[in-house]
Amino acid sequence: MLEALEQLGASARAELAAAGDPASLDAWKSAYIGPKGKVKAALGNMKNVPAGDRPAYGARVNALSRELEAAFGERQAALGVKAGASASSGPALDATEPGVMFTSGPGRQHILTRVRDELVEVFARMGFAVAEGPELEDDEHNFVKLNIPPSHPAREPIDNFYVDDPATTPRPRMLRSQTSTVQVRTMERAVAAGGGELRSPIRIIAPGRVYRPDAVDATHSFMFHQIEGLYIDQQVSMAELKTTLIQFARAYFGPKAEVRLRPSFFPFTEPSAEVDMKVRLRPDLPERWMELGGCGLVHPRVLEMCGIDPARWTGFAFGFGIERLAMGKYGIPDIRMLFENDLRFLKQI
């Protein structure tokens, strides 16, 4: 696996050296260090690496990512391409240009607000209360107490919006990259209220904004919304998790909604699974499986770090992208349509 990484690095450097204009630089970035690039794909192979070799493999992927980022910046400078510019960059906005006045009739809730309220209402009928937490988080709640070790690739600055330098700050602050931080804070509050131990079950959902420096395309954005669920009780099983997800899908999307779970890996759940649902994004397109999020039984280590005895308590957690749910229910083919504020689109939904 390490030899494959070295070959990937050599290939990337050779193609970067051959890139001679902004368009080819954009293509190279997407192919290698973008959110769907080959370095990300190599990180996804972590589950296929023997457990004893994973630290070395993860460290090499991180190092390769940093090396290629630096090489990309150097190549931009050599070609005179301004950092952040791309072949598709349009003209600069003229802030002095007068605005256009128009009337659009009575207002209405934005589609994302409406979907969030619909989701909260469905889960409320299933007994889940709403919990909230800060969007400006710290490393401990965003990573440490979710069983994500310091060497994990998910903690790299390239994949997060850090407010403090993680290389020099012991507990750096950041814009949260997942609403799982609310789960951690909810468990901490429950333990504190119980005088140092959990005394009653927890059943909450946590809707909110999260931030990741992803390149914007039809299915990704640097700011998006998640809704996460957490259920802690005694003898909670995967069967209860699957039943909850199926009942949610049928309540929200209709009685014929098809859902499947695929085995996966997350540091904060064990076992873990990806949740897919069959959707039709346009009337002229066939149905296809679309990934909604992840789920699994809460890792015993996460319970321990939140002060909960894993020998007595177990639980499940799940997390969905609200934009993905909106796209699946209303047949929206491009996530960017949700943020462009085009009244022609907003009036249709």
Protein Blocks (a to p, Z undefined) as FASTA:
>chain_A
ZZmmmmmmmmmmmmmmmpcbfklmmmmmmmmmmmklmklmmmmmmmmpcfklmmmmmmmm
mmmmmmmmmmmmmmmmmnopaehiafklccdddfkbccddddebjadddfklmmmmmmmm
mmmmnopacddddfbdcfklmmmmnopafklmklpmklpccfbdfklgmbacdddfbfkl
mmmmmmmmmmmmnoopafbdcdddddddddddddcdfkbcfbdcddddddddehiafklm
mmmmmmmmmmmnopkbccdddddddfkbccdddddddddfbfkbccddddfbdcddddfk
lmmmnopafklpgcddddddfklmmmmmnopabfklmmnopaklmmmZZ
